[in-house]
Amino acid sequence: MSVMVVRKKVTRKWEKLPGRNTFCCDGRVMMARQKGIFYLTLFLILGTCTLFFAFECRYLAVQLSPAIPVFAAMLFLFSMATLLRTSFSDPGVIPRALPDEAAFIEMEIEATNGAVPQGQRPPPRIKNFQINNQIVKLKYCYTCKIFRPPRASHCSICDNCVERFDHHCPWVGNCVGKRNYRYFYLFILSLSLLTIYVFAFNIVYVALKVLICFFTLWSVVGLTGFHTFLVALNQTTNEDIKGSWTGKNRVQNPYSHGNIVKNCCEVLCGPLPPSVLDRRGILPLEESGSRPPSTQETSSSLLPQSPAPTEHLNSNEMPEDTSTPEEMPPPEPPEPPQDAAEAEK
């Protein structure tokens, strides 16, 4: 007989906690309800680092050192880890007083302050607490029904009292208090280092590009300016280097018209003379017979020659036999006619 075990639904404390927080992963993740700016923080960090790794890091790893993207990746991972730890952890929320505890505290306050006449404002609910020989006042929270510990405060956004409350940070989507302040500090520290690192190597990347562009621009523009100067003087580079029309001789350039416009028109717009080389001209027979064989002819001579096709020649067109008598075979004796052979029989 099978026994059915009915499991009762377990109610976790986080499901009944007052305040304006959201919980995930069975209460392991705790955040504020306003998470829009937190998503913006993730987008900015991920987007900036993705662009840096996709473009600048690839170039800098090849040109400078492969350690640049490695160190950047370490800073990025550490920043993301501390951000998530700050956002998803309990900042130090102080539980609210139970009804019995709240009633007992109210009785204690009334007994201390006494009855307050009607129309008069009740005295502030404060307790004095001594820390390092100094009196610290503990304030009463009317929402949580407790006397807040030293340095605690009530967050109006999360609607909770937080121990050692620093501030509510919308960029991380959570309060910053006693339990997550160290992670918050490590997050902003690592993010600052990552930002400086990315910014510095972006400058290096741009500087390398600008340096390359500068040298290219300087060489091309400088060469163009130098030849513009030569065109204006109707002078060549060879003449300028040798100082043919300048220097000690002080000889005036005979090719210059003394006018920049005329010099430019002659060099750039004047008629081009025909080529005197005549590269495609045909050589005379005397010169062609003495010229060295061309490459095509040389290569054709190195190829194996195929035998020439034999043509049927007439009897009148038989080629003459140039062989010597020694090389000719002896003539064969003529065969006797058939009629003579029969007569002899």
Solvent accessible surface area in square Angstrom, and as a share of the most:
residue,aa,sasa,rsa
1,M,237,1.06
2,S,101,0.65
3,V,125,0.72
4,M,169,0.75
5,V,123,0.71
6,V,127,0.73
7,R,215,0.78
8,K,180,0.76
9,K,179,0.76
10,V,104,0.60
11,T,76,0.44
12,R,120,0.44
13,K,175,0.74
14,W,72,0.25
15,E,78,0.35
16,K,155,0.66
17,L,88,0.44
18,P,64,0.40
19,G,21,0.20
20,R,98,0.36
21,N,18,0.09
22,T,43,0.25
23,F,42,0.17
24,C,73,0.44
25,C,86,0.52
26,D,72,0.37
27,G,25,0.24
28,R,184,0.67
29,V,27,0.15
30,M,18,0.08
31,M,13,0.06
32,A,0,0.00
33,R,138,0.51
34,Q,124,0.55
35,K,47,0.20
36,G,55,0.53
37,I,74,0.37
38,F,5,0.02
39,Y,122,0.47
40,L,80,0.40
41,T,10,0.06
42,L,35,0.17
43,F,141,0.59
44,L,90,0.45
45,I,14,0.07
46,L,79,0.39
47,G,27,0.26
48,T,72,0.42
49,C,5,0.03
50,T,84,0.49
51,L,109,0.54
52,F,4,0.02
53,F,55,0.23
54,A,37,0.29
55,F,129,0.54
56,E,29,0.13
57,C,3,0.02
58,R,171,0.63
59,Y,47,0.18
60,L,0,0.00
61,A,26,0.20
62,V,122,0.70
63,Q,102,0.45
64,L,91,0.45
65,S,40,0.26
66,P,98,0.61
67,A,61,0.47
68,I,14,0.07
69,P,31,0.19
70,V,90,0.52
71,F,101,0.42
72,A,0,0.00
73,A,36,0.28
74,M,120,0.54
75,L,20,0.10
76,F,34,0.14
77,L,115,0.57
78,F,97,0.40
79,S,0,0.00
80,M,27,0.12
81,A,59,0.46
82,T,9,0.05
83,L,0,0.00
84,L,64,0.32
85,R,123,0.45
86,T,0,0.00
87,S,0,0.00
88,F,64,0.27
89,S,17,0.11
90,D,45,0.24
91,P,2,0.01
92,G,6,0.06
93,V,38,0.22
94,I,28,0.14
95,P,100,0.63
96,R,64,0.23
97,A,18,0.14
98,L,115,0.57
99,P,110,0.69
100,D,119,0.62
101,E,90,0.40
102,A,15,0.12
103,A,55,0.42
104,F,126,0.53
105,I,29,0.15
106,E,47,0.21
107,M,130,0.58
108,E,74,0.33
109,I,15,0.08
110,E,111,0.50
111,A,88,0.69
112,T,111,0.64
113,N,64,0.33
114,G,34,0.33
115,A,105,0.82
116,V,60,0.35
117,P,78,0.49
118,Q,185,0.82
119,G,90,0.86
120,Q,113,0.50
121,R,221,0.81
122,P,86,0.54
123,P,58,0.37
124,P,100,0.63
125,R,56,0.21
126,I,70,0.35
127,K,88,0.37
128,N,109,0.56
129,F,97,0.41
130,Q,111,0.49
131,I,64,0.32
132,N,136,0.70
133,N,133,0.68
134,Q,126,0.56
135,I,113,0.57
136,V,47,0.27
137,K,130,0.55
138,L,22,0.11
139,K,119,0.50
140,Y,12,0.05
141,C,6,0.03
142,Y,136,0.52
143,T,62,0.36
144,C,0,0.00
145,K,79,0.33
146,I,23,0.12
147,F,34,0.14
148,R,39,0.14
149,P,45,0.28
150,P,40,0.25
151,R,173,0.63
152,A,15,0.11
153,S,42,0.27
154,H,45,0.20
155,C,4,0.02
156,S,87,0.56
157,I,67,0.34
158,C,2,0.01
159,D,30,0.16
160,N,7,0.04
161,C,0,0.00
162,V,1,0.00
163,E,58,0.26
164,R,82,0.30
165,F,51,0.21
166,D,68,0.35
167,H,62,0.28
168,H,27,0.12
169,C,11,0.06
170,P,55,0.34
171,W,124,0.44
172,V,0,0.00
173,G,0,0.00
174,N,0,0.00
175,C,1,0.00
176,V,0,0.00
177,G,0,0.00
178,K,109,0.46
179,R,132,0.48
180,N,0,0.00
181,Y,76,0.29
182,R,163,0.59
183,Y,50,0.19
184,F,26,0.11
185,Y,108,0.41
186,L,66,0.33
187,F,7,0.03
188,I,68,0.35
189,L,76,0.38
190,S,3,0.02
191,L,46,0.23
192,S,56,0.36
193,L,88,0.44
194,L,6,0.03
195,T,79,0.46
196,I,111,0.56
197,Y,33,0.13
198,V,11,0.06
199,F,132,0.55
200,A,42,0.33
201,F,44,0.18
202,N,42,0.22
203,I,89,0.45
204,V,50,0.29
205,Y,50,0.19
206,V,82,0.47
207,A,53,0.41
208,L,44,0.22
209,K,77,0.33
210,V,87,0.50
211,L,89,0.44
212,I,97,0.49
213,C,82,0.49
214,F,106,0.44
215,F,114,0.47
216,T,77,0.45
217,L,111,0.55
218,W,166,0.58
219,S,54,0.35
220,V,89,0.51
221,V,85,0.49
222,G,39,0.38
223,L,108,0.54
224,T,81,0.47
225,G,40,0.39
226,F,68,0.29
227,H,80,0.36
228,T,82,0.48
229,F,106,0.44
230,L,5,0.03
231,V,27,0.16
232,A,18,0.14
233,L,70,0.35
234,N,20,0.10
235,Q,21,0.09
236,T,74,0.43
237,T,48,0.28
238,N,85,0.44
239,E,34,0.15
240,D,48,0.25
241,I,134,0.68
242,K,144,0.61
243,G,21,0.20
244,S,37,0.24
245,W,55,0.19
246,T,79,0.46
247,G,43,0.41
248,K,204,0.87
249,N,112,0.57
250,R,197,0.72
251,V,72,0.42
252,Q,160,0.71
253,N,17,0.09
254,P,91,0.57
255,Y,128,0.49
256,S,35,0.23
257,H,101,0.45
258,G,76,0.73
259,N,64,0.33
260,I,110,0.56
261,V,100,0.58
262,K,117,0.50
263,N,3,0.01
264,C,39,0.23
265,C,64,0.38
266,E,87,0.39
267,V,71,0.41
268,L,124,0.62
269,C,101,0.61
270,G,25,0.24
271,P,133,0.84
272,L,165,0.82
273,P,110,0.69
274,P,117,0.73
275,S,78,0.50
276,V,147,0.84
277,L,125,0.62
278,D,103,0.53
279,R,182,0.67
280,R,221,0.81
281,G,39,0.37
282,I,170,0.86
283,L,95,0.47
284,P,71,0.45
285,L,155,0.77
286,E,140,0.63
287,E,87,0.39
288,S,35,0.22
289,G,68,0.66
290,S,94,0.60
291,R,107,0.39
292,P,106,0.67
293,P,96,0.60
294,S,45,0.29
295,T,116,0.68
296,Q,147,0.65
297,E,82,0.37
298,T,59,0.35
299,S,55,0.35
300,S,55,0.36
301,S,76,0.49
302,L,147,0.73
303,L,116,0.58
304,P,129,0.81
305,Q,143,0.63
306,S,95,0.61
307,P,127,0.80
308,A,86,0.67
309,P,119,0.75
310,T,133,0.77
311,E,131,0.59
312,H,192,0.86
313,L,84,0.42
314,N,97,0.50
315,S,96,0.62
316,N,144,0.74
317,E,99,0.44
318,M,121,0.54
319,P,95,0.60
320,E,156,0.70
321,D,112,0.58
322,T,126,0.73
323,S,44,0.28
324,T,68,0.39
325,P,113,0.71
326,E,166,0.74
327,E,129,0.58
328,M,104,0.47
329,P,110,0.69
330,P,114,0.72
331,P,130,0.82
332,E,156,0.70
333,P,117,0.73
334,P,126,0.79
335,E,158,0.71
336,P,105,0.66
337,P,90,0.57
338,Q,137,0.61
339,D,115,0.60
340,A,47,0.36
341,A,42,0.32
342,E,105,0.47
343,A,87,0.68
344,E,153,0.68
345,K,206,0.87
